[in-house]
Amino acid sequence: YHYTGNFSEGLASVSPIEGERQAGYIDTKNRMVIRHQFFAASDFKNGFATVYIGHIIGKDTNRYINREGRFAFPAAFYRGSEFFEGSAMVSTVMLSSHERV
C-alpha cells in the first residue's frame, strides 16, 4: 500500500496508490472490508471513523462511517471530533457553528 494507517478497533485505513478516492479499510488479516472510495480516512474510535468525501457545494465535506462502511448519520460536516461517550462535536462551516450529533 502507498499509505497504511494504524489499526484501531480491528481496522486500518489504506490507500493502494496516491490519488483520488483511494482510501478504504483492511482488517487484521489484510482483507479489504471497506472498499477504496474516500479521499481520506481516519482511524476508528468508538465504532466510527471520519472520512473525507470531497469538495461539495463549495466546501470540504466529511462524514462519519460505521464499521460496515455505511454513513452513520445523514448530515455531512466540515470537521468533526472523535466520538466520546456517544457524542462528537462537528463544525458545519469553517471554524464556527458547532453542533452535537
C-alpha positions as CSV (number, residue, x, y, z in Angstrom):
1,Y,0.0,0.0,0.0
2,H,1.1,3.6,-0.6
3,Y,-0.3,4.5,2.8
4,T,-1.4,2.4,5.8
5,G,-2.9,3.9,8.9
6,N,-2.8,2.4,12.4
7,F,-5.1,-0.5,13.3
8,S,-7.9,0.7,15.5
9,E,-10.8,-1.4,16.5
10,G,-9.5,-4.1,14.2
11,L,-9.4,-1.9,11.0
12,A,-6.8,0.2,9.4
13,S,-7.2,2.8,6.6
14,V,-5.2,2.1,3.5
15,S,-4.5,3.7,0.1
16,P,-3.1,1.5,-2.7
17,I,-1.8,4.4,-4.8
18,E,-1.6,8.1,-4.4
19,G,-4.6,9.7,-6.0
20,E,-8.3,10.5,-5.7
21,R,-10.8,8.3,-3.8
22,Q,-8.2,5.7,-2.9
23,A,-8.8,5.3,0.9
24,G,-10.5,2.2,2.3
25,Y,-10.1,-0.2,5.2
26,I,-8.5,-3.6,5.8
27,D,-8.9,-5.9,8.7
28,T,-6.1,-7.6,10.7
29,K,-6.0,-10.4,8.1
30,N,-5.3,-7.9,5.4
31,R,-8.7,-8.4,3.8
32,M,-10.4,-5.3,2.2
33,V,-13.5,-4.8,4.3
34,I,-14.5,-1.3,3.2
35,R,-13.7,-0.6,-0.4
36,H,-11.5,2.2,-1.6
37,Q,-14.0,5.1,-2.0
38,F,-12.8,8.0,0.1
39,F,-10.3,10.8,-0.5
40,A,-9.0,10.3,3.1
41,A,-10.0,8.2,6.1
42,S,-9.3,8.4,9.9
43,D,-8.8,5.7,12.5
44,F,-12.0,4.2,14.1
45,K,-12.8,5.4,17.6
46,N,-15.9,4.2,19.5
47,G,-17.3,2.5,16.4
48,F,-17.0,5.4,14.0
49,A,-14.4,6.9,11.6
50,T,-14.3,10.3,9.8
51,V,-13.9,10.1,6.0
52,Y,-13.3,13.0,3.6
53,I,-15.7,12.6,0.7
54,G,-14.6,15.7,-1.3
55,H,-15.3,19.3,-2.1
56,I,-19.1,19.5,-2.3
57,I,-21.3,22.7,-2.7
58,G,-18.3,25.0,-2.2
59,K,-16.8,23.4,0.9
60,D,-14.8,20.4,2.1
61,T,-17.1,17.7,3.2
62,N,-16.7,14.9,5.7
63,R,-18.9,12.1,7.0
64,Y,-18.9,9.6,9.8
65,I,-19.0,5.9,8.8
66,N,-19.6,2.8,10.9
67,R,-17.5,-0.4,10.8
68,E,-19.6,-1.7,7.9
69,G,-18.6,1.4,5.8
70,R,-22.1,2.9,5.8
71,F,-22.7,6.6,6.5
72,A,-23.7,6.7,10.2
73,F,-25.6,10.0,10.0
74,P,-27.4,11.8,7.2
75,A,-25.6,15.1,7.7
76,A,-22.2,16.0,6.2
77,F,-19.9,18.4,8.0
78,Y,-16.7,20.4,7.6
79,R,-14.7,19.0,10.5
80,G,-15.6,16.6,13.4
81,S,-14.1,15.3,16.6
82,E,-13.8,11.6,17.7
83,F,-16.7,10.2,19.5
84,F,-16.6,10.2,23.3
85,E,-19.4,8.8,25.5
86,G,-21.7,8.7,22.5
87,S,-21.2,12.3,21.2
88,A,-18.9,14.2,18.9
89,M,-18.6,17.8,18.0
90,V,-18.8,18.8,14.4
91,S,-18.4,22.1,12.6
92,T,-20.8,22.6,9.8
93,V,-18.9,25.6,8.5
94,M,-15.2,26.5,8.6
95,L,-14.2,27.4,12.2
96,S,-17.7,28.1,13.6
97,S,-21.2,26.8,14.2
98,H,-20.6,23.7,16.4
99,E,-23.4,21.1,16.8
100,R,-23.7,17.8,18.6
101,V,-24.6,14.7,16.6
